[in-house]
C-alpha cells in the first residue's frame, strides 16, 4: 500500500510531518547578501502553509560561487540571520534545508566582483567574459568550503543540507561532457567527470555527520546538445547511492546557462526577462534569448517519465520534482515509489495550498504556469499575478 503523502515520514535521521518539500527557489530579497525580514517571511509562509521542509536557496560556499551579489554566501556574518530564519521555520512546525553550492560558470562575475570558474576555460554568455579553469588549488579550497559551509549551516539550525549538482552550476558542469574538457583525473570519461562531485558530497557528509539529512539535486538531463544525458546520470546516481553519503536524491534537469526552460516548462517570459535588462545585455538577449529559452508544453509532473527510470535503478529514497499542481499527483508519486515530492511555483502562488489539500479541498493550484515569476527574482521572487508590485526589502540581519 502506498504511503499517505500527508503522513509523517523520515528523511534519513530527520522526522518530517509529511512528504512534501518546498523546493529551492531563489528568493531575490537579499540585496546585500544578508538575511532580511522578507526572506524570513517568505519561508515562514510556506512552513505555515503545511510544507514539511522548506529549502533555502542558494547558499554559496565561496564569494565567487555566488550567482550575483544579492546571493547569500556562508560566512560568519550571515549566521545570526540564518539562525533567525531557521527559528521562524521551526516555529511553524516545519524543518529547514539549506541548498549549498558553487555557481561556477553560471556566476555573474560583473556582479560578484570575483573571476568566474569552470571545469575548463570558456566564454561566459552571462558576463561576456572568459571564465578560467579550476586549478588543483581551487578544487581543494572549494572542497573545504563546502565542508565548512555545511557545518556552518548546521550550526545555524538547518536540519538538512542539499548539495546542488544540477543546472550546470560548478559540480554539474564537471559532470557535463560539453563543459568539462579537462584531460586530468577530473575530466574525460564519466568516472573522472563524476569524481569531484562525489568528493564534495562525501566532504559534506563527513563535515555534518549523521545528525542531519544530506540530499543532492542531480540533473537527469541538461537539455542541451552535447550535455549530460540520462544514461550517464543513471550511472552517477548509482555511484552516489553506493557511496552511502546521501539520504535522498532530488531529480531535476535543465541548464541555467543554455536552457533554463527545460526545468520550468510552459511559456518563456521573454518580454518580462528583457525588461529586467539594459543596454547591450538587453540587445544580446533579444537576439539569442529565443534560442536559449525555448518554450516547452507544460505537463503535470513533467519529469516523472525520466524519474521512473531512476526509481527502477535505485533503492535510495527519491524526491520527485517538476510541475506538481494537483492533489492526486501527490498520490501518484507515492504509487510510483517516490518517497517525497518537491514543489515550487504552486506554493509561490498559494503558500497555504498544502493545508487546503489536507483539509479536503482538492482543487488544483491556481498557478497557470505563465512563468512570469522567473524574472521577479530581480525584485523579490513572487507570483506576479497575485503580487504585481516589486518587494521593498527592509531590515537585514
Legacy VTK file of the C-alpha trace (Angstrom):
# vtk DataFile Version 3.0
C-alpha trace
ASCII
DATASET POLYDATA
POINTS 397 float
0.000 0.000 0.000
1.353 3.424 -0.956
2.066 5.881 1.865
-0.178 8.859 2.542
1.737 11.949 1.330
0.455 13.849 4.354
1.522 11.252 6.926
4.742 11.697 8.934
7.892 10.386 7.281
11.625 10.119 7.827
14.338 11.623 5.653
17.433 9.900 6.958
17.697 10.954 10.612
15.109 13.713 10.153
11.461 13.286 11.206
9.118 15.226 8.905
5.434 15.933 9.378
4.633 14.897 5.778
6.308 14.053 2.455
6.061 17.434 0.694
9.164 19.609 0.356
9.293 23.243 -0.672
11.883 23.127 -3.463
14.683 25.679 -3.550
13.655 28.785 -5.496
15.979 31.792 -5.452
14.145 34.337 -3.292
15.696 37.561 -4.631
15.278 39.573 -1.411
18.889 39.795 -0.173
20.415 42.808 -1.996
23.303 42.995 0.469
23.826 39.237 0.656
22.350 39.053 4.151
19.162 37.590 5.611
16.248 40.040 5.500
12.810 40.163 7.080
11.401 39.378 3.644
13.453 36.194 3.365
12.310 35.070 6.807
8.664 35.752 5.948
8.983 34.006 2.580
9.856 30.734 4.284
7.612 31.286 7.285
4.584 31.464 4.956
5.477 28.173 3.270
6.084 26.449 6.609
2.800 27.798 7.991
1.094 26.569 4.816
1.938 22.941 5.523
5.252 22.054 3.836
7.332 19.592 5.825
10.698 21.009 4.753
11.376 24.472 3.352
14.565 24.724 1.292
16.503 27.985 1.411
18.045 28.616 -1.995
21.029 29.044 -2.873
23.699 29.401 -0.193
27.069 29.807 -1.904
30.081 28.216 -0.254
32.537 30.854 -1.530
32.297 34.513 -2.653
32.965 33.697 -6.318
30.402 30.908 -6.067
27.527 33.356 -5.736
25.264 33.738 -8.741
25.293 37.514 -8.123
25.990 39.949 -5.300
22.485 39.540 -3.880
23.129 35.895 -3.100
23.866 34.640 0.402
27.214 33.009 0.966
28.169 31.074 4.046
30.441 33.124 6.297
30.334 34.250 9.923
28.392 37.468 9.324
25.385 35.656 7.876
24.968 33.079 10.674
22.819 35.159 13.096
20.355 35.908 10.311
20.229 32.277 9.241
19.509 31.288 12.828
16.584 33.730 12.880
15.367 32.187 9.625
15.548 28.576 10.808
13.883 29.531 14.114
10.983 31.018 12.141
10.576 27.858 10.043
10.762 25.638 13.126
8.220 27.859 14.857
5.677 26.878 12.210
6.313 23.156 12.696
8.476 22.576 9.621
12.120 21.651 9.129
14.684 23.796 7.302
17.012 22.740 4.486
19.992 24.702 3.175
20.770 24.294 -0.512
24.518 24.820 -0.817
26.560 25.161 -3.968
29.041 26.963 -6.155
27.673 28.715 -9.237
30.790 28.084 -11.335
30.123 29.188 -14.921
26.638 30.443 -14.038
28.046 33.186 -11.750
27.788 36.807 -12.880
31.358 37.981 -12.305
30.363 41.584 -13.058
28.075 41.480 -10.042
30.151 39.391 -7.624
33.446 41.122 -8.416
35.187 37.737 -8.494
36.519 35.871 -11.540
34.295 33.097 -12.839
35.352 29.446 -12.581
34.501 26.363 -14.623
35.965 22.902 -15.167
37.549 24.202 -18.385
38.297 27.670 -19.645
35.332 29.020 -21.582
33.465 32.153 -22.606
30.533 33.219 -20.425
27.307 34.246 -22.173
26.238 35.701 -18.813
29.144 38.145 -18.390
30.602 38.229 -21.916
33.986 37.395 -20.332
36.356 34.468 -20.242
35.972 32.012 -17.366
39.157 30.395 -16.109
39.573 26.695 -15.465
39.549 25.350 -11.910
43.056 24.582 -10.666
44.048 21.869 -8.197
44.333 24.593 -5.525
40.812 25.773 -6.389
39.495 22.228 -6.084
40.949 21.819 -2.603
39.793 25.253 -1.478
36.248 24.779 -2.759
36.013 21.263 -1.314
36.986 22.685 2.076
34.479 25.500 1.583
31.665 23.013 1.033
32.560 21.186 4.227
32.927 24.400 6.207
29.728 25.873 4.773
27.711 22.744 5.501
28.908 22.696 9.116
28.125 26.403 9.422
24.591 25.828 8.108
24.017 23.080 10.659
25.309 25.425 13.361
22.723 27.971 12.181
19.919 25.494 12.807
19.372 23.775 9.464
18.051 20.211 9.639
19.106 19.173 6.126
21.759 20.046 3.569
21.029 19.855 -0.159
24.130 19.747 -2.377
23.417 21.326 -5.765
24.613 19.010 -8.545
22.323 20.437 -11.226
21.627 23.198 -13.747
25.257 23.498 -14.932
26.453 25.104 -11.719
30.036 24.096 -10.933
29.509 20.462 -9.926
27.003 19.922 -12.713
29.486 21.498 -15.130
32.084 18.919 -14.055
29.588 16.206 -15.000
28.852 17.727 -18.412
30.917 16.500 -21.388
30.023 19.793 -23.066
31.505 21.948 -20.299
34.231 19.672 -18.941
37.116 19.314 -21.416
39.762 18.528 -18.805
42.478 15.981 -19.521
43.419 15.225 -15.905
41.787 12.849 -13.411
38.724 15.143 -13.250
37.835 15.088 -16.952
37.365 12.712 -19.840
35.296 9.616 -19.110
32.250 9.666 -16.844
34.056 8.245 -13.815
36.572 11.078 -13.950
33.930 13.756 -14.544
31.932 12.458 -11.576
34.974 12.324 -9.294
34.766 15.906 -7.973
31.005 15.964 -7.322
31.341 12.683 -5.432
34.245 14.062 -3.405
32.155 17.098 -2.489
29.163 15.041 -1.377
31.448 12.910 0.803
33.128 16.002 2.264
29.727 17.444 3.189
28.607 14.231 4.873
31.866 13.943 6.784
31.501 17.560 7.937
27.947 17.226 9.284
27.915 13.601 10.436
24.707 11.635 10.795
22.613 14.059 12.821
21.167 15.915 9.820
19.870 14.785 6.442
22.058 15.198 3.351
20.463 15.208 -0.092
21.641 16.137 -3.567
19.869 17.753 -6.522
21.009 15.955 -9.680
20.309 16.685 -13.324
18.761 13.785 -15.180
19.448 15.694 -18.432
20.997 19.076 -19.157
18.586 19.534 -22.050
21.333 20.868 -24.357
23.187 19.249 -27.240
26.357 17.529 -26.057
25.393 17.864 -22.401
24.885 15.409 -19.555
22.326 12.779 -20.566
20.090 10.248 -18.838
22.259 7.155 -19.229
25.223 8.936 -17.652
23.047 10.394 -14.910
21.715 6.949 -14.027
25.290 5.748 -13.597
26.254 8.736 -11.444
23.131 8.269 -9.314
24.087 4.625 -8.751
27.589 5.686 -7.686
26.177 8.269 -5.294
23.937 5.601 -3.803
26.878 3.224 -3.400
28.983 5.952 -1.782
26.464 5.980 1.064
26.665 9.704 1.836
23.125 10.678 0.791
19.735 10.228 2.434
17.808 11.076 -0.749
18.239 12.322 -4.296
16.131 15.077 -5.873
15.820 14.670 -9.641
15.913 17.734 -11.869
17.110 18.892 -15.289
17.995 21.879 -17.427
20.834 24.356 -17.777
20.845 27.842 -16.283
23.449 28.651 -18.934
21.779 27.322 -22.039
18.247 26.018 -21.432
16.504 27.079 -18.203
13.036 26.403 -19.635
13.787 22.674 -19.620
13.351 22.954 -15.853
10.298 25.225 -15.857
8.234 24.175 -18.903
5.427 26.317 -20.229
5.683 29.703 -21.910
9.040 31.520 -21.825
8.544 35.066 -20.406
10.778 36.757 -22.970
9.397 40.306 -22.719
9.439 40.253 -18.929
13.011 38.968 -18.859
14.155 41.624 -21.328
12.528 44.323 -19.174
14.965 43.494 -16.342
17.964 44.230 -18.588
19.530 47.295 -20.150
21.988 48.319 -22.842
23.975 45.744 -24.757
22.857 42.920 -22.447
19.231 43.591 -23.341
20.077 43.746 -27.036
22.014 40.487 -26.810
19.130 38.811 -25.016
16.705 39.928 -27.705
18.958 38.254 -30.271
19.853 34.982 -28.518
17.080 34.677 -25.933
14.627 32.742 -28.121
17.289 30.103 -28.775
18.386 29.954 -25.137
14.831 29.895 -23.751
12.622 27.759 -25.985
9.108 27.134 -24.739
8.064 23.607 -23.797
4.452 22.490 -23.405
3.574 22.222 -19.731
2.523 18.819 -18.483
1.695 17.825 -14.943
4.684 16.067 -13.297
6.728 16.551 -16.456
9.876 14.943 -15.015
8.057 11.762 -13.972
8.783 9.679 -17.123
12.542 10.238 -16.738
12.428 9.886 -12.962
10.738 6.485 -13.263
13.959 5.138 -14.801
15.865 6.230 -11.686
13.234 4.645 -9.450
13.701 1.348 -11.285
17.500 1.507 -10.900
17.925 2.777 -7.334
16.912 1.885 -3.798
17.916 5.324 -2.497
14.911 7.498 -1.499
13.956 9.808 -4.365
12.321 13.238 -4.433
10.079 13.894 -7.444
10.175 17.453 -8.784
8.565 19.149 -11.749
5.213 20.886 -12.198
3.112 19.288 -9.470
-0.098 21.270 -9.065
-2.786 18.653 -8.314
-3.590 16.758 -5.135
-3.920 13.462 -6.998
-0.381 13.852 -8.360
0.961 13.517 -4.821
-0.750 10.138 -4.561
0.521 9.142 -7.990
4.082 9.941 -6.949
3.689 7.714 -3.891
2.161 4.957 -6.055
5.172 5.175 -8.389
7.516 4.572 -5.451
8.824 8.093 -4.797
9.308 8.869 -1.123
8.934 12.658 -1.365
7.572 15.340 -3.661
9.129 18.788 -4.139
7.041 21.790 -5.191
7.917 25.389 -6.064
5.717 27.504 -8.366
2.443 26.160 -6.983
3.491 27.178 -3.460
4.678 30.552 -4.715
1.150 31.190 -5.965
-0.531 29.645 -2.894
1.721 29.219 0.154
-1.171 27.544 2.014
-2.022 25.136 -0.806
-0.998 22.055 1.166
-3.170 22.977 4.123
-6.096 23.407 1.724
-5.478 19.991 0.161
-5.096 18.369 3.549
-8.467 19.754 4.616
-10.358 18.121 1.745
-10.322 20.958 -0.799
-8.674 19.149 -3.728
-8.995 21.962 -6.282
-5.765 22.317 -8.297
-3.292 25.080 -7.612
-4.207 28.414 -9.171
-0.733 28.538 -10.771
-1.214 28.772 -14.544
2.492 28.183 -15.401
2.866 31.586 -17.067
6.441 31.675 -15.691
6.329 35.428 -15.133
7.643 34.627 -11.662
11.031 33.865 -13.271
12.156 37.483 -13.886
10.773 38.522 -10.487
13.953 37.115 -8.917
15.452 40.563 -9.573
12.813 42.346 -7.471
11.712 39.703 -4.958
10.558 36.300 -6.178
6.776 36.125 -6.187
3.715 35.265 -8.225
3.237 38.498 -10.159
-0.440 37.680 -10.713
-1.167 37.937 -7.009
1.664 40.361 -6.109
2.413 42.559 -9.153
4.473 45.175 -7.327
8.192 44.735 -6.507
9.073 43.790 -2.953
10.651 46.544 -0.864
13.435 44.931 1.130
13.695 46.178 4.683
15.559 45.142 7.794
18.649 42.998 7.355
20.389 40.746 9.846
LINES 1 398
397 0 1 2 3 4 5 6 7 8 9 10 11 12 13 14 15 16 17 18 19 20 21 22 23 24 25 26 27 28 29 30 31 32 33 34 35 36 37 38 39 40 41 42 43 44 45 46 47 48 49 50 51 52 53 54 55 56 57 58 59 60 61 62 63 64 65 66 67 68 69 70 71 72 73 74 75 76 77 78 79 80 81 82 83 84 85 86 87 88 89 90 91 92 93 94 95 96 97 98 99 100 101 102 103 104 105 106 107 108 109 110 111 112 113 114 115 116 117 118 119 120 121 122 123 124 125 126 127 128 129 130 131 132 133 134 135 136 137 138 139 140 141 142 143 144 145 146 147 148 149 150 151 152 153 154 155 156 157 158 159 160 161 162 163 164 165 166 167 168 169 170 171 172 173 174 175 176 177 178 179 180 181 182 183 184 185 186 187 188 189 190 191 192 193 194 195 196 197 198 199 200 201 202 203 204 205 206 207 208 209 210 211 212 213 214 215 216 217 218 219 220 221 222 223 224 225 226 227 228 229 230 231 232 233 234 235 236 237 238 239 240 241 242 243 244 245 246 247 248 249 250 251 252 253 254 255 256 257 258 259 260 261 262 263 264 265 266 267 268 269 270 271 272 273 274 275 276 277 278 279 280 281 282 283 284 285 286 287 288 289 290 291 292 293 294 295 296 297 298 299 300 301 302 303 304 305 306 307 308 309 310 311 312 313 314 315 316 317 318 319 320 321 322 323 324 325 326 327 328 329 330 331 332 333 334 335 336 337 338 339 340 341 342 343 344 345 346 347 348 349 350 351 352 353 354 355 356 357 358 359 360 361 362 363 364 365 366 367 368 369 370 371 372 373 374 375 376 377 378 379 380 381 382 383 384 385 386 387 388 389 390 391 392 393 394 395 396
